[in-house]
């Protein structure tokens, strides 16, 4: 959070393919098994998007309904990452019949609301589309992928890139030599597209989010 790097939490019903997706996108090397609660501890990895922007992806424990009462508190505590994530990637198993698929999807969306993350920008992703029944339609605006084969993941990355880029502004900044330390901060908090050192200081062309715009606005030329 201090670094200003955006983050996305990968959520979904247990066994939807969250860990497989994180492994495919980031080579995270985490356990991905076809069993209940294969993931118990959140794993976070850095991902470079097509635009060059960086984001942190976090795998989370699988959602489940009708959880025993004594496990509810512990289960929800593992999902605290949702509070801090800027975006949510909701994974649904597309290989199940439509009734079961939509039931589990509803459970996930309800838990997101209960955890106070219902207003966060969300990408809805249907995984295992390579083995899904082709005559079962998907809701409009969702992304169809196979985390195992990589099919559709480029489209997912592009959509995620759009989310991260929304609200950003391209700025031309001139940092005087007397404040050269700010150049490091710009590289850390913004996406630097060009940097040229002149007699007046470092002339930087960068893509800045709202935080960076406020921090570095005094250097804009």
GROMACS elastic network, one bead per residue, 0.5 to 0.9 nm:
[ bonds ]
;  ai    aj funct       b0    kb
    1     4     6  0.53902   500
    1     5     6  0.66722   500
    1     6     6  0.77683   500
    1     7     6  0.86121   500
    1    84     6  0.80408   500
    2     5     6  0.80144   500
    3     6     6  0.88369   500
    3   188     6  0.68565   500
    3   189     6  0.65769   500
    4   188     6  0.77833   500
    4   189     6  0.56273   500
    4   190     6  0.84270   500
    4   211     6  0.78138   500
    4   212     6  0.84654   500
    5    54     6  0.68238   500
    5    55     6  0.59177   500
    5    56     6  0.70583   500
    5   188     6  0.83485   500
    5   189     6  0.70817   500
    5   190     6  0.88066   500
    6    54     6  0.75265   500
    6    55     6  0.51367   500
    6    56     6  0.63424   500
    6    85     6  0.75489   500
    6    86     6  0.60632   500
    6    87     6  0.80927   500
    6   164     6  0.72502   500
    7    46     6  0.89271   500
    7    54     6  0.89699   500
    7    55     6  0.53810   500
    7    57     6  0.59040   500
    7    58     6  0.76191   500
    7    84     6  0.78823   500
    7    85     6  0.50919   500
    7    86     6  0.53190   500
    7    87     6  0.64288   500
    7    88     6  0.86240   500
    8    55     6  0.72891   500
    8    56     6  0.61615   500
    8    57     6  0.50452   500
    8    58     6  0.63217   500
    8    82     6  0.83526   500
    8    84     6  0.88411   500
    8    85     6  0.52128   500
    8    86     6  0.58050   500
    8    88     6  0.53077   500
    8    89     6  0.67196   500
    8   160     6  0.89591   500
    9    44     6  0.88119   500
    9    56     6  0.83797   500
    9    57     6  0.59083   500
    9    59     6  0.62786   500
    9    60     6  0.70406   500
    9    81     6  0.68326   500
    9    82     6  0.62206   500
    9    84     6  0.87950   500
    9    85     6  0.58623   500
    9    86     6  0.80599   500
    9    87     6  0.64983   500
    9    89     6  0.60540   500
    9    90     6  0.83138   500
   10    18     6  0.62193   500
   10    19     6  0.85466   500
   10    21     6  0.86589   500
   10    22     6  0.81309   500
   10    57     6  0.70026   500
   10    58     6  0.58694   500
   10    59     6  0.51325   500
   10    60     6  0.62076   500
   10    87     6  0.88842   500
   10    88     6  0.61223   500
   10    90     6  0.60632   500
   10    91     6  0.70668   500
   11    14     6  0.89150   500
   11    16     6  0.88507   500
   11    18     6  0.67839   500
   11    58     6  0.87150   500
   11    59     6  0.69960   500
   11    60     6  0.58640   500
   11    61     6  0.75304   500
   11    62     6  0.68952   500
   11    63     6  0.76185   500
   11    79     6  0.89133   500
   11    82     6  0.87121   500
   11    88     6  0.70625   500
   11    89     6  0.60736   500
   11    91     6  0.60300   500
   11    92     6  0.88673   500
   11   108     6  0.79320   500
   12    15     6  0.81956   500
   12    16     6  0.62383   500
   12    17     6  0.82916   500
   12    18     6  0.71104   500
   12    60     6  0.82145   500
   12    61     6  0.82562   500
   12    62     6  0.57879   500
   12    63     6  0.58062   500
   12    64     6  0.88331   500
   12    89     6  0.82429   500
   12    90     6  0.53771   500
   12    92     6  0.60693   500
   12    93     6  0.85881   500
   12   104     6  0.84152   500
   12   105     6  0.75557   500
   12   108     6  0.59753   500
   12   109     6  0.86741   500
   13    16     6  0.57309   500
   13    17     6  0.88595   500
   13    18     6  0.89013   500
   13    61     6  0.85199   500
   13    64     6  0.58939   500
   13    65     6  0.88288   500
   13    90     6  0.88448   500
   13    91     6  0.74618   500
   13    92     6  0.68599   500
   13    93     6  0.80477   500
   13   104     6  0.62989   500
   13   105     6  0.72567   500
   13   107     6  0.78740   500
   13   108     6  0.62629   500
   14    17     6  0.79238   500
   14    18     6  0.83662   500
   14    34     6  0.89393   500
   14    35     6  0.79519   500
   14    36     6  0.61951   500
   14    37     6  0.64857   500
   14    38     6  0.82118   500
   14    39     6  0.87343   500
   14    61     6  0.72167   500
   14    63     6  0.52941   500
   14    64     6  0.63741   500
   15    18     6  0.74442   500
   15    19     6  0.88045   500
   15    32     6  0.86880   500
   15    33     6  0.76668   500
   15    34     6  0.59085   500
   15    35     6  0.64942   500
   15    36     6  0.67960   500
   15    37     6  0.79229   500
   15    38     6  0.79861   500
   15    62     6  0.68151   500
   15    93     6  0.76823   500
   16    19     6  0.87210   500
   16    20     6  0.89920   500
   16    34     6  0.89715   500
   16    62     6  0.78128   500
   16    91     6  0.61199   500
   16    92     6  0.55455   500
   16    94     6  0.83755   500
   16   126     6  0.87259   500
   16   127     6  0.69576   500
   16   128     6  0.82440   500
   17    20     6  0.51909   500
   17    21     6  0.61772   500
   17    22     6  0.87932   500
   17    32     6  0.76567   500
   17    33     6  0.87617   500
   17    34     6  0.86355   500
   17    91     6  0.71632   500
   17    92     6  0.80858   500
   17    93     6  0.73228   500
   17   127     6  0.68345   500
   17   128     6  0.78935   500
   17   146     6  0.89305   500
   17   147     6  0.69185   500
   17   148     6  0.82886   500
   18    21     6  0.51836   500
   18    22     6  0.63830   500
   18    23     6  0.86855   500
   18    32     6  0.81959   500
   18    59     6  0.62874   500
   18    60     6  0.75764   500
   18    61     6  0.87541   500
   18    62     6  0.80595   500
   18    90     6  0.88328   500
   18    91     6  0.66485   500
   18   127     6  0.89203   500
   18   147     6  0.82960   500
   19    22     6  0.51125   500
   19    23     6  0.61191   500
   19    24     6  0.85527   500
   19    28     6  0.87042   500
   19    29     6  0.89554   500
   19    30     6  0.67435   500
   19    31     6  0.69548   500
   19    32     6  0.53623   500
   19    33     6  0.84706   500
   19    38     6  0.88062   500
   19    39     6  0.74678   500
   19    43     6  0.88842   500
   19    59     6  0.61088   500
   19    60     6  0.81743   500
   20    23     6  0.50479   500
   20    24     6  0.60792   500
   20    25     6  0.86371   500
   20    30     6  0.81660   500
   20    31     6  0.82348   500
   20    32     6  0.57231   500
   20    33     6  0.86181   500
   20   147     6  0.59182   500
   20   148     6  0.63763   500
   21    24     6  0.50391   500
   21    25     6  0.61408   500
   21    26     6  0.84508   500
   21    59     6  0.88019   500
   21   127     6  0.87974   500
   21   146     6  0.83463   500
   21   148     6  0.72294   500
   21   150     6  0.83690   500
   21   153     6  0.85744   500
   22    25     6  0.52629   500
   22    26     6  0.58566   500
   22    27     6  0.72345   500
   22    28     6  0.64188   500
   22    29     6  0.85824   500
   22    30     6  0.82431   500
   22    43     6  0.88975   500
   22    44     6  0.88109   500
   22    45     6  0.80108   500
   22    57     6  0.73053   500
   22    58     6  0.77892   500
   22    59     6  0.67121   500
   22   147     6  0.83965   500
   23    26     6  0.53995   500
   23    29     6  0.56991   500
   23    30     6  0.66213   500
   23    31     6  0.88493   500
   23    32     6  0.84360   500
   23   147     6  0.85847   500
   24    27     6  0.57400   500
   24    28     6  0.77449   500
   24    29     6  0.88984   500
   24   147     6  0.64250   500
   24   148     6  0.71323   500
   24   149     6  0.83646   500
   24   150     6  0.68184   500
   24   153     6  0.87050   500
   25    28     6  0.79872   500
   25    47     6  0.73621   500
   25   147     6  0.84992   500
   25   150     6  0.84121   500
   25   153     6  0.79011   500
   25   157     6  0.88834   500
   26    29     6  0.84125   500
   26    45     6  0.67066   500
   26    46     6  0.72021   500
   26    47     6  0.61571   500
   26    48     6  0.88015   500
   26    57     6  0.86469   500
   27    30     6  0.84373   500
   27    45     6  0.88624   500
   28    43     6  0.84084   500
   28    44     6  0.85108   500
   28    45     6  0.67711   500
   29    32     6  0.87117   500
   30    39     6  0.86182   500
   30    43     6  0.79486   500
   31    38     6  0.70117   500
   31    39     6  0.71128   500
   32    35     6  0.88077   500
   32    38     6  0.66209   500
   32    39     6  0.75477   500
   33    36     6  0.84556   500
   33    37     6  0.89292   500
   33    38     6  0.58611   500
   33    39     6  0.85393   500
   34    38     6  0.74237   500
   35    38     6  0.58374   500
   36    39     6  0.83555   500
   36    62     6  0.78272   500
   37    40     6  0.60645   500
   37    61     6  0.64328   500
   37    62     6  0.61367   500
   37    63     6  0.87302   500
   38    61     6  0.78680   500
   38    62     6  0.81696   500
   39    42     6  0.74536   500
   39    43     6  0.88567   500
   39    59     6  0.80456   500
   39    60     6  0.69338   500
   39    61     6  0.52230   500
   39    62     6  0.71099   500
   40    60     6  0.74299   500
   40    61     6  0.53009   500
   40    62     6  0.82567   500
   40    75     6  0.89519   500
   40    78     6  0.75303   500
   41    59     6  0.83033   500
   41    60     6  0.70254   500
   41    61     6  0.68636   500
   41    78     6  0.70253   500
   42    58     6  0.63179   500
   42    59     6  0.53970   500
   42    61     6  0.69104   500
   42    78     6  0.72473   500
   42    79     6  0.81757   500
   42    81     6  0.78700   500
   43    57     6  0.81065   500
   43    58     6  0.54096   500
   43    59     6  0.52781   500
   43    60     6  0.72332   500
   44    56     6  0.64359   500
   44    57     6  0.54303   500
   44    59     6  0.65191   500
   45    55     6  0.84931   500
   45    56     6  0.56141   500
   45    57     6  0.53889   500
   45    58     6  0.65731   500
   45    59     6  0.87685   500
   46    54     6  0.68324   500
   46    55     6  0.58407   500
   46    57     6  0.62772   500
   46    58     6  0.89630   500
   47    53     6  0.84537   500
   47    54     6  0.56139   500
   47    55     6  0.53215   500
   47    56     6  0.59880   500
   47    57     6  0.68570   500
   48    51     6  0.79933   500
   48    52     6  0.57880   500
   48    53     6  0.58025   500
   48    55     6  0.64913   500
   48    56     6  0.88034   500
   49    52     6  0.53137   500
   49    53     6  0.53939   500
   49    54     6  0.59921   500
   49    55     6  0.73893   500
   49   157     6  0.63204   500
   49   158     6  0.75150   500
   49   160     6  0.78886   500
   49   161     6  0.60637   500
   50    53     6  0.73608   500
   50   154     6  0.86721   500
   50   157     6  0.70327   500
   50   158     6  0.67216   500
   50   161     6  0.69802   500
   51    54     6  0.87378   500
   51   158     6  0.85337   500
   51   161     6  0.69276   500
   51   165     6  0.88616   500
   52   191     6  0.75769   500
   53   161     6  0.76792   500
   53   164     6  0.80364   500
   53   165     6  0.83867   500
   53   190     6  0.85153   500
   53   191     6  0.62423   500
   54   164     6  0.89877   500
   54   191     6  0.85691   500
   55   164     6  0.81653   500
   56    85     6  0.89332   500
   57    85     6  0.89627   500
   58    81     6  0.77023   500
   58    85     6  0.85831   500
   60    63     6  0.87512   500
   60    78     6  0.73859   500
   60    79     6  0.65503   500
   60    81     6  0.78286   500
   60    82     6  0.89021   500
   61    75     6  0.79626   500
   61    78     6  0.68032   500
   61    79     6  0.70666   500
   63    75     6  0.85708   500
   63   104     6  0.85772   500
   63   107     6  0.77582   500
   63   108     6  0.62749   500
   63   111     6  0.80426   500
   64    67     6  0.65075   500
   64   104     6  0.78941   500
   64   107     6  0.73854   500
   64   108     6  0.78253   500
   65   104     6  0.81148   500
   65   107     6  0.65590   500
   65   108     6  0.86528   500
   66    69     6  0.85307   500
   67    70     6  0.84016   500
   67    71     6  0.67038   500
   67    72     6  0.63931   500
   67    75     6  0.87527   500
   68    71     6  0.55443   500
   68    72     6  0.66384   500
   69    72     6  0.53959   500
   69    73     6  0.80450   500
   70    73     6  0.70766   500
   70    74     6  0.80304   500
   71    74     6  0.53878   500
   71    75     6  0.59109   500
   71    76     6  0.85886   500
   72    75     6  0.50747   500
   72    76     6  0.61501   500
   72    77     6  0.85740   500
   73    76     6  0.53276   500
   73    77     6  0.61711   500
   73    78     6  0.89264   500
   74    77     6  0.51489   500
   74    78     6  0.66643   500
   75    78     6  0.55600   500
   75    79     6  0.71325   500
   76    79     6  0.51929   500
   76    80     6  0.70489   500
   76   115     6  0.79250   500
   77    80     6  0.55752   500
   77    81     6  0.88749   500
   78    81     6  0.74351   500
   79    82     6  0.59104   500
   79    83     6  0.80806   500
   79   115     6  0.81427   500
   80    83     6  0.55446   500
   80    84     6  0.73796   500
   80   115     6  0.81227   500
   81    84     6  0.54006   500
   81    85     6  0.61410   500
   82    85     6  0.51727   500
   82    86     6  0.82786   500
   82    87     6  0.84368   500
   82    88     6  0.75892   500
   82   112     6  0.80728   500
   82   115     6  0.76065   500
   82   116     6  0.83751   500
   82   117     6  0.64227   500
   83    86     6  0.84247   500
   83   115     6  0.76044   500
   83   116     6  0.72139   500
   83   117     6  0.63527   500
   85    88     6  0.70014   500
   85   117     6  0.88336   500
   85   120     6  0.82452   500
   86   120     6  0.66677   500
   86   121     6  0.73734   500
   86   164     6  0.89215   500
   87   120     6  0.58402   500
   87   121     6  0.51441   500
   87   122     6  0.58202   500
   87   123     6  0.79367   500
   87   160     6  0.87112   500
   87   163     6  0.81086   500
   87   164     6  0.86344   500
   88   117     6  0.86851   500
   88   120     6  0.68231   500
   88   121     6  0.63054   500
   88   123     6  0.63008   500
   88   124     6  0.84286   500
   89   121     6  0.87731   500
   89   122     6  0.57474   500
   89   124     6  0.61235   500
   89   125     6  0.69338   500
   89   160     6  0.88358   500
   90   105     6  0.86138   500
   90   108     6  0.80733   500
   90   109     6  0.84401   500
   90   122     6  0.69397   500
   90   123     6  0.61331   500
   90   125     6  0.58531   500
   90   126     6  0.83238   500
   91   105     6  0.84680   500
   91   123     6  0.86057   500
   91   124     6  0.64245   500
   91   126     6  0.58384   500
   91   127     6  0.64197   500
   92   101     6  0.71124   500
   92   102     6  0.86099   500
   92   104     6  0.77653   500
   92   105     6  0.63080   500
   92   108     6  0.89816   500
   92   124     6  0.77763   500
   92   125     6  0.62324   500
   92   127     6  0.59449   500
   92   128     6  0.86885   500
   93    96     6  0.63347   500
   93   101     6  0.66043   500
   93   104     6  0.87940   500
   93   105     6  0.87497   500
   93   125     6  0.87840   500
   93   126     6  0.59518   500
   93   127     6  0.52275   500
   93   128     6  0.61965   500
   93   129     6  0.82231   500
   93   132     6  0.87048   500
   94    97     6  0.78812   500
   94    98     6  0.81489   500
   94   101     6  0.67719   500
   94   126     6  0.53015   500
   94   127     6  0.54809   500
   94   128     6  0.55982   500
   94   129     6  0.57618   500
   94   130     6  0.89390   500
   94   131     6  0.80564   500
   94   132     6  0.56126   500
   94   133     6  0.81926   500
   94   136     6  0.89256   500
   94   138     6  0.85331   500
   94   144     6  0.84033   500
   95    98     6  0.87059   500
   95   101     6  0.80897   500
   95   126     6  0.88853   500
   95   127     6  0.78064   500
   95   128     6  0.58760   500
   95   129     6  0.65910   500
   95   130     6  0.83030   500
   95   131     6  0.58692   500
   95   133     6  0.66790   500
   96    99     6  0.81712   500
   96   100     6  0.63773   500
   96   101     6  0.55892   500
   96   132     6  0.71915   500
   96   133     6  0.83426   500
   97   100     6  0.56387   500
   97   101     6  0.59729   500
   97   102     6  0.86141   500
   97   132     6  0.86582   500
   97   133     6  0.81143   500
   97   136     6  0.80221   500
   98   102     6  0.59776   500
   98   103     6  0.84203   500
   98   136     6  0.68084   500
   98   137     6  0.85226   500
   99   102     6  0.53947   500
   99   103     6  0.61667   500
   99   104     6  0.87738   500
  100   103     6  0.50430   500
  100   104     6  0.62461   500
  100   105     6  0.85049   500
  101   104     6  0.54516   500
  101   105     6  0.61823   500
  101   106     6  0.86887   500
  102   106     6  0.60277   500
  102   107     6  0.85911   500
  103   106     6  0.51687   500
  103   107     6  0.63688   500
  103   108     6  0.88340   500
  104   107     6  0.50052   500
  104   108     6  0.63128   500
  104   109     6  0.87217   500
  105   108     6  0.51676   500
  105   109     6  0.62746   500
  105   110     6  0.86104   500
  106   109     6  0.51501   500
  106   110     6  0.60533   500
  106   111     6  0.86093   500
  107   110     6  0.51784   500
  107   111     6  0.62684   500
  107   112     6  0.87170   500
  108   111     6  0.52197   500
  108   112     6  0.62921   500
  108   113     6  0.88247   500
  109   112     6  0.50741   500
  109   113     6  0.64660   500
  109   114     6  0.88278   500
  109   118     6  0.78595   500
  110   113     6  0.51684   500
  110   114     6  0.63319   500
  110   115     6  0.87434   500
  110   118     6  0.85306   500
  111   115     6  0.60912   500
  111   116     6  0.86686   500
  111   117     6  0.88407   500
  111   118     6  0.88235   500
  112   115     6  0.51811   500
  112   116     6  0.65237   500
  112   117     6  0.54197   500
  112   118     6  0.55689   500
  113   116     6  0.52438   500
  113   117     6  0.56829   500
  113   119     6  0.81216   500
  114   117     6  0.75862   500
  114   118     6  0.78902   500
  115   118     6  0.77412   500
  116   119     6  0.77900   500
  117   120     6  0.56421   500
  118   121     6  0.83570   500
  118   122     6  0.87940   500
  119   122     6  0.85474   500
  121   163     6  0.78457   500
  123   141     6  0.87163   500
  123   142     6  0.71439   500
  123   143     6  0.77322   500
  123   156     6  0.83944   500
  123   159     6  0.79129   500
  123   160     6  0.76710   500
  124   141     6  0.77921   500
  124   142     6  0.51024   500
  124   143     6  0.63519   500
  124   144     6  0.88923   500
  125   142     6  0.56568   500
  125   144     6  0.59100   500
  125   145     6  0.71144   500
  125   156     6  0.80102   500
  126   129     6  0.68133   500
  126   138     6  0.79522   500
  126   142     6  0.70784   500
  126   143     6  0.60697   500
  126   145     6  0.61508   500
  126   146     6  0.81927   500
  127   130     6  0.82817   500
  127   132     6  0.87695   500
  127   143     6  0.84875   500
  127   144     6  0.61973   500
  127   146     6  0.52091   500
  127   147     6  0.64002   500
  127   148     6  0.88642   500
  128   131     6  0.57441   500
  128   132     6  0.63386   500
  128   144     6  0.81735   500
  128   145     6  0.64384   500
  128   147     6  0.68524   500
  128   148     6  0.75945   500
  128   149     6  0.89992   500
  129   133     6  0.80167   500
  129   134     6  0.83213   500
  129   144     6  0.62065   500
  129   145     6  0.57134   500
  129   146     6  0.55421   500
  129   147     6  0.89783   500
  129   151     6  0.85768   500
  130   133     6  0.87214   500
  130   145     6  0.76946   500
  130   146     6  0.59774   500
  130   149     6  0.83047   500
  130   151     6  0.80424   500
  131   134     6  0.85362   500
  131   146     6  0.86442   500
  132   135     6  0.87125   500
  132   136     6  0.79860   500
  133   136     6  0.58771   500
  133   137     6  0.89897   500
  134   137     6  0.75303   500
  137   140     6  0.89400   500
  138   141     6  0.86039   500
  138   142     6  0.70410   500
  138   143     6  0.87415   500
  138   144     6  0.82971   500
  139   142     6  0.60340   500
  140   143     6  0.88445   500
  143   152     6  0.76093   500
  143   153     6  0.88318   500
  143   155     6  0.75050   500
  143   156     6  0.66270   500
  143   159     6  0.88461   500
  144   151     6  0.83799   500
  144   152     6  0.61437   500
  144   153     6  0.83863   500
  144   155     6  0.86897   500
  144   156     6  0.83845   500
  145   148     6  0.88316   500
  145   149     6  0.86233   500
  145   150     6  0.71410   500
  145   151     6  0.53872   500
  145   153     6  0.59263   500
  145   155     6  0.85105   500
  145   156     6  0.79254   500
  146   149     6  0.55190   500
  146   150     6  0.55219   500
  146   151     6  0.50179   500
  146   152     6  0.64880   500
  146   153     6  0.73696   500
  147   150     6  0.50696   500
  147   151     6  0.69121   500
  147   152     6  0.81270   500
  147   153     6  0.70514   500
  148   151     6  0.79735   500
  149   152     6  0.89506   500
  150   153     6  0.55278   500
  150   154     6  0.80395   500
  151   154     6  0.76704   500
  151   155     6  0.89319   500
  152   155     6  0.54284   500
  152   156     6  0.65598   500
  152   157     6  0.89618   500
  153   157     6  0.61886   500
  153   158     6  0.86205   500
  154   157     6  0.50596   500
  154   158     6  0.62417   500
  154   159     6  0.86920   500
  155   158     6  0.50856   500
  155   159     6  0.62500   500
  155   160     6  0.86001   500
  156   159     6  0.51718   500
  156   160     6  0.61451   500
  156   161     6  0.84895   500
  157   160     6  0.50184   500
  157   161     6  0.59879   500
  157   162     6  0.86166   500
  158   162     6  0.62789   500
  158   163     6  0.88076   500
  159   162     6  0.50447   500
  159   163     6  0.64866   500
  159   164     6  0.88220   500
  160   163     6  0.51022   500
  160   164     6  0.62910   500
  160   165     6  0.85672   500
  161   164     6  0.51316   500
  161   165     6  0.60112   500
  161   166     6  0.85481   500
  162   165     6  0.50948   500
  162   166     6  0.60702   500
  163   166     6  0.53094   500
  163   167     6  0.86674   500
  164   167     6  0.80529   500
  164   168     6  0.80605   500
  164   209     6  0.87298   500
  165   168     6  0.54073   500
  165   169     6  0.85114   500
  165   207     6  0.85795   500
  165   208     6  0.89069   500
  165   209     6  0.77407   500
  166   169     6  0.86873   500
  166   209     6  0.82612   500
  167   208     6  0.85896   500
  167   209     6  0.61621   500
  167   210     6  0.67650   500
  168   207     6  0.63025   500
  168   208     6  0.52577   500
  168   210     6  0.65832   500
  168   213     6  0.83873   500
  169   206     6  0.82180   500
  169   207     6  0.54895   500
  169   208     6  0.52587   500
  169   209     6  0.63950   500
  169   210     6  0.80509   500
  169   213     6  0.75948   500
  170   205     6  0.70425   500
  170   206     6  0.55533   500
  170   208     6  0.61007   500
  170   209     6  0.88645   500
  171   204     6  0.80288   500
  171   205     6  0.57481   500
  171   206     6  0.54109   500
  171   207     6  0.61988   500
  171   208     6  0.69187   500
  171   213     6  0.81002   500
  171   217     6  0.85112   500
  171   220     6  0.65610   500
  171   221     6  0.81291   500
  172   203     6  0.70858   500
  172   204     6  0.56701   500
  172   206     6  0.64863   500
  172   207     6  0.89205   500
  172   219     6  0.80907   500
  172   220     6  0.56356   500
  172   221     6  0.58555   500
  173   202     6  0.78445   500
  173   203     6  0.56975   500
  173   205     6  0.62468   500
  173   206     6  0.76606   500
  173   216     6  0.77069   500
  173   217     6  0.80036   500
  173   218     6  0.84039   500
  173   221     6  0.57418   500
  174   200     6  0.77801   500
  174   201     6  0.62670   500
  174   202     6  0.55907   500
  174   204     6  0.62662   500
  174   205     6  0.88828   500
  174   219     6  0.52853   500
  174   220     6  0.63405   500
  174   221     6  0.64429   500
  175   178     6  0.82040   500
  175   179     6  0.64303   500
  175   180     6  0.66351   500
  175   182     6  0.71426   500
  175   183     6  0.70173   500
  175   200     6  0.79668   500
  175   201     6  0.53354   500
  175   202     6  0.50818   500
  175   203     6  0.65186   500
  175   204     6  0.78303   500
  175   219     6  0.59446   500
  175   220     6  0.86780   500
  176   179     6  0.55130   500
  176   180     6  0.65179   500
  176   199     6  0.89025   500
  176   200     6  0.59094   500
  176   202     6  0.64677   500
  176   203     6  0.87579   500
  176   219     6  0.85610   500
  177   180     6  0.50351   500
  177   181     6  0.87240   500
  177   199     6  0.85383   500
  177   200     6  0.70255   500
  177   202     6  0.71151   500
  178   181     6  0.83706   500
  178   201     6  0.82455   500
  179   182     6  0.58955   500
  179   183     6  0.79666   500
  179   201     6  0.87209   500
  180   183     6  0.56150   500
  180   184     6  0.77807   500
  180   201     6  0.78918   500
  180   202     6  0.77468   500
  181   184     6  0.57189   500
  181   185     6  0.70310   500
  182   186     6  0.62240   500
  182   187     6  0.87378   500
  182   216     6  0.84578   500
  183   186     6  0.50820   500
  183   187     6  0.63842   500
  183   188     6  0.86598   500
  183   202     6  0.75044   500
  183   204     6  0.84379   500
  184   187     6  0.51935   500
  184   188     6  0.62554   500
  184   189     6  0.87395   500
  185   189     6  0.59860   500
  185   190     6  0.81113   500
  186   189     6  0.52342   500
  186   190     6  0.54002   500
  186   191     6  0.77791   500
  186   192     6  0.74022   500
  186   204     6  0.87502   500
  186   206     6  0.80903   500
  186   208     6  0.87566   500
  186   212     6  0.76712   500
  186   216     6  0.76368   500
  187   190     6  0.56212   500
  187   191     6  0.64573   500
  187   192     6  0.60143   500
  187   206     6  0.86251   500
  188   191     6  0.78893   500
  189   208     6  0.76264   500
  189   209     6  0.83588   500
  189   211     6  0.81878   500
  189   212     6  0.61349   500
  190   206     6  0.63862   500
  190   207     6  0.58741   500
  190   209     6  0.70380   500
  190   212     6  0.63188   500
  190   213     6  0.89138   500
  191   205     6  0.87597   500
  191   206     6  0.54360   500
  191   207     6  0.50593   500
  191   208     6  0.66084   500
  192   195     6  0.71886   500
  192   204     6  0.70027   500
  192   205     6  0.61439   500
  192   207     6  0.64105   500
  192   208     6  0.86108   500
  193   204     6  0.76291   500
  193   205     6  0.55305   500
  193   206     6  0.52017   500
  193   207     6  0.72011   500
  194   203     6  0.81256   500
  194   204     6  0.57041   500
  194   205     6  0.50132   500
  194   206     6  0.68843   500
  195   202     6  0.67540   500
  195   203     6  0.57313   500
  195   205     6  0.63732   500
  195   206     6  0.85048   500
  196   201     6  0.84901   500
  196   202     6  0.57636   500
  196   203     6  0.51104   500
  196   204     6  0.64126   500
  196   205     6  0.88440   500
  197   200     6  0.80207   500
  197   201     6  0.58538   500
  197   203     6  0.60172   500
  197   204     6  0.84838   500
  198   201     6  0.51766   500
  198   202     6  0.60050   500
  198   203     6  0.68399   500
  199   202     6  0.83590   500
  200   203     6  0.83361   500
  207   212     6  0.87433   500
  207   213     6  0.89557   500
  208   211     6  0.75850   500
  208   212     6  0.51808   500
  208   213     6  0.56334   500
  208   216     6  0.87991   500
  209   212     6  0.53172   500
  209   213     6  0.60168   500
  209   214     6  0.87221   500
  210   213     6  0.50689   500
  210   214     6  0.63722   500
  210   215     6  0.86980   500
  211   214     6  0.53541   500
  211   215     6  0.62353   500
  211   216     6  0.86792   500
  212   216     6  0.58361   500
  212   217     6  0.77681   500
  213   216     6  0.55233   500
  213   217     6  0.53218   500
  213   218     6  0.89982   500
  214   217     6  0.53945   500
  214   218     6  0.82176   500
  215   218     6  0.76423   500
  216   219     6  0.56770   500
  216   220     6  0.71483   500
  217   220     6  0.53321   500
  218   221     6  0.86238   500
